[in-house]
Amino acid sequence: MPKILIIEDEPELRCNLVEVLKLQNFETLATGDGRHGVQLARQDRPDLILCDVTMPVIDGYGVLRLLRDDASIARIPLIFLTARGEQADVRAGMNLGADDYLIKPVSIEDLLSAIQARLERAQQQSSFNANFTSSQPLEKLGLSTRESEILLWVAQGKTNNEVGIILSITAATVKKHLEHIYAKLGVEGRNAATLKALEALSSLPA
């Protein structure tokens, strides 16, 4: 049973999230405090974290920095769930290493879909022990610097729109680069390209 940690300072929403996830047979942990959330992550090692951005003491970005700086919990997927939906906010969260960025209010269907996608992606990545700190190993596959940057984010499960936000380009430009990437790698699509990327990134020290 996957374990999900909820870090949300609004009590009613926190309780609602707990109930929704319990109905889907997830084990849940919940706190309204970012610092306590990091402690729970270290103590209980959840499979995924849902985290608000705007919180007192330590905001969501601070939580994410602490998680990614601790090797023992750095690989736990984190989904931001926040009302801050400007592109600059999304870009900041993704560049810090967030796995997804959901804008409140979010439907139950979209929430559960995002959770399932990130859990599946984490399982795939863990089998390769990929290192996402640099896109340079992907250049050895015959890709340009920009193509390598794009494939690095795609291999982490980012959509074309998300990659565009992170790199300050349009989703259409990302799509065009991906077409070139698929041709250079000799693959049919996103999943096959991701597998090649994970193999290449697994050659780096974890």
Backbone hydrogen bonds, N-H to C=O, Kabsch-Sander energy under -0.5 kcal/mol:
donor,donor_aa,acceptor,acceptor_aa,energy
4,I,27,E,-3.1
5,L,48,L,-2.5
6,I,4,I,-0.5
6,I,29,L,-2.9
7,I,5,L,-0.5
7,I,50,L,-3.1
8,E,6,I,-0.6
8,E,31,T,-2.2
14,R,10,E,-2.6
15,C,11,P,-2.5
16,N,12,E,-2.3
17,L,13,L,-2.6
18,V,14,R,-2.1
19,E,15,C,-2.3
20,V,16,N,-2.6
21,L,17,L,-2.4
22,K,18,V,-2.3
23,L,19,E,-2.0
24,Q,20,V,-0.7
24,Q,21,L,-0.5
25,N,22,K,-1.9
26,F,21,L,-2.5
27,E,2,P,-2.6
29,L,4,I,-2.3
31,T,6,I,-2.3
34,G,56,P,-0.5
37,G,33,D,-2.2
38,V,34,G,-2.0
39,Q,35,R,-1.8
40,L,36,H,-2.6
41,A,37,G,-2.2
42,R,38,V,-2.1
43,Q,39,Q,-2.2
44,D,40,L,-3.4
45,R,41,A,-1.6
47,D,3,K,-2.6
48,L,3,K,-1.3
49,I,77,P,-2.4
50,L,5,L,-3.1
51,C,49,I,-0.5
51,C,79,I,-2.6
52,D,7,I,-2.7
55,M,53,V,-1.0
58,I,56,P,-2.3
60,G,53,V,-3.1
63,V,59,D,-2.2
64,L,60,G,-2.5
65,R,61,Y,-2.3
66,L,62,G,-2.2
67,L,63,V,-2.3
68,R,64,L,-2.8
69,D,65,R,-1.6
70,D,67,L,-1.3
71,A,69,D,-0.7
73,I,70,D,-1.9
74,A,70,D,-1.2
76,I,73,I,-1.6
79,I,49,I,-3.1
80,F,78,L,-0.5
80,F,100,D,-2.4
81,L,51,C,-2.5
82,T,102,L,-2.5
85,G,83,A,-1.2
89,D,86,E,-0.6
90,V,86,E,-2.2
91,R,87,Q,-3.1
92,A,88,A,-2.1
93,G,89,D,-2.3
94,M,90,V,-2.6
95,N,91,R,-2.6
96,L,92,A,-1.4
97,G,93,G,-0.6
97,G,94,M,-1.1
98,A,93,G,-2.3
99,D,78,L,-2.8
100,D,78,L,-1.1
102,L,80,F,-3.3
104,K,82,T,-2.5
111,L,107,S,-2.4
112,L,108,I,-2.8
113,S,109,E,-2.2
114,A,110,D,-2.3
115,I,111,L,-2.4
116,Q,112,L,-2.6
117,A,113,S,-2.3
118,R,114,A,-2.2
119,L,115,I,-2.3
120,E,116,Q,-2.2
121,R,117,A,-2.3
122,A,118,R,-2.4
123,Q,119,L,-1.8
124,Q,120,E,-2.0
125,Q,121,R,-2.8
126,S,122,A,-2.4
127,S,123,Q,-1.2
128,F,124,Q,-0.7
128,F,125,Q,-0.9
129,N,125,Q,-1.7
130,A,125,Q,-1.1
131,N,201,L,-1.2
132,F,130,A,-0.5
138,L,135,S,-1.5
139,E,135,S,-0.6
139,E,136,Q,-1.4
140,K,136,Q,-0.6
140,K,137,P,-0.7
141,L,138,L,-1.4
142,G,139,E,-1.8
143,L,138,L,-0.8
148,S,144,S,-2.5
149,E,145,T,-2.1
150,I,146,R,-2.3
151,L,147,E,-2.5
152,L,148,S,-2.2
153,W,149,E,-1.5
154,V,150,I,-2.4
155,A,151,L,-2.6
156,Q,153,W,-0.9
157,G,154,V,-2.1
158,K,153,W,-1.9
163,V,159,T,-2.7
164,G,160,N,-2.4
165,I,161,N,-2.1
166,I,162,E,-2.4
167,L,163,V,-2.5
168,S,164,G,-0.8
169,I,164,G,-2.3
174,V,170,T,-1.9
175,K,171,A,-2.5
176,K,172,A,-2.1
177,H,173,T,-2.4
178,L,174,V,-2.5
179,E,175,K,-1.8
180,H,176,K,-1.5
181,I,177,H,-2.5
182,Y,178,L,-2.9
183,A,179,E,-1.8
184,K,180,H,-2.5
185,L,181,I,-2.5
186,G,182,Y,-1.2
187,V,182,Y,-2.2
193,A,189,G,-2.1
194,T,190,R,-2.5
195,L,191,N,-2.1
196,K,192,A,-1.9
197,A,193,A,-2.3
198,L,194,T,-2.9
199,E,195,L,-2.1
200,A,196,K,-2.1
201,L,197,A,-2.9
202,S,198,L,-1.3
203,S,200,A,-1.1
204,L,201,L,-1.1
